[in-house]
Amino acid sequence: MQVQKSELPGKEAELAVALPNGRIRCTACARYCEIPEGKVGLCGVRGVLAGKLRLLVYGRVIAGHVDPIEKKPVTHYMPGSEIFSIATSGCNWLCAYCQNYDISQRRKVEGTEMTPEQVADMAAQYGSQGIAYTYNEPSIFVEFARDCGIEAHKRGIFNIFVSNGYDTPDSVRMMGEFLDCITVDFKGSGKQEFVRRYIGIPSADPVFETLKEIREKTKIHVEITDLIVPQVGDDLESARMLCKFVYEELGPDTPIHFLRFHPDYKMMEFENTPIATLEKHHAIAKEEGLKYAYLGNVPGHQLEHTYCPECKKIAVGRYGFSIESWNLDANNCCKNCGYPIPIVGKPQKTRKNYFQFLS
């Protein structure tokens, strides 16, 4: 009995190429899985049925929260915003330390059924200024994110990806249709030995290529994060190479966040990253000419603040995810010396506590 199109799960994926051998090549991420009939790619959510690649989690939201934008972390785009964060199941990476492993490493099509219109309406209902596609890699469900993002724009809501950047020109092209901001999250500064062992990818080269593609082909605001894992992912020379790339390819105004690791999932034997290690990484970023470097997951540290590159005064005072002081004028220039700080937008209204809406 032939399966009817209406009975197939999910929705036909757009980022796909039919191959002469009968398989379908998925072009949503840099793995470029070549998938036979009845099978799924490594991400677990893009599979071939009835001769077509389908996004099996289209319209399936497995988690939804309202977060502060600074949690992403994003500090130079719409500061103080409330963000409706959503995810599907699945991921194209196999991170041994993933704190969202119950979502990202789940290879089941699960979640609350929601249309793109409902996602955008829920974001508006809870007073969110933006939608973040996060917790798992959003490029694996980019067609659904795009449709949600278009609906969000109709309601005056912006869109953010929290991404590993392991993308393709095709997925970047689709991002350009709706995405306003992206934070690309390196792990262990992208050192090959680290990403092979703890992530399950050959190298981080596609991430660097994605960032170039975003710079050249879109107007998306970019911030960089780098998870620093003690002992195995804290190499200072790798961090220096990453900072050189950011400076040369993205520019000295690009924010970079060095994040403190905490043990999770399959890496419980490791300790939290020493703060001194993060401070060394921060120093390297400044040595390489990056003007805005931050430490993450260390609330209360002085390197959470935004400092004016000219007078060295605190331009934006921060504590964790909160803005404690705003020392910029109406044009986002330092009130002390007039230096322009490249932050998009002004602090939003005081945010409510954030809650979990979906499980």
Secondary structure, 3 states (H helix, E strand, C coil): CCCCHHHCCCEECCCEEECCCCCEEECCCCCCCEECECCECCCCCEEEECCEEEECCCCEECEEEEEEHHHCCCCCECCCCEEEEEECCCCCCCCCCCCCHHHHCCCCCCCEECCHHHHHHHHHHCCCCEEEECCCCHHHHHHHHHHHHHHHHHCCCEEEEEECCCCCHHHHHHHCCCCCEEEEEEEHHHCHHHHHHHCCCCCCHHHHHHHHHHHHHCCCEEEEEEEEECCCECCHHHHHHHHHHHHHHHCCCCCEEEEECCCCCCCCCCCCCCHHHHHHHHHHHHHCCCCCEEEECCCCCHHHCEECCCCCCEEEEEECCEEEEECECCCCEECCCCCECCCECCCCCCCCCCCEEEC
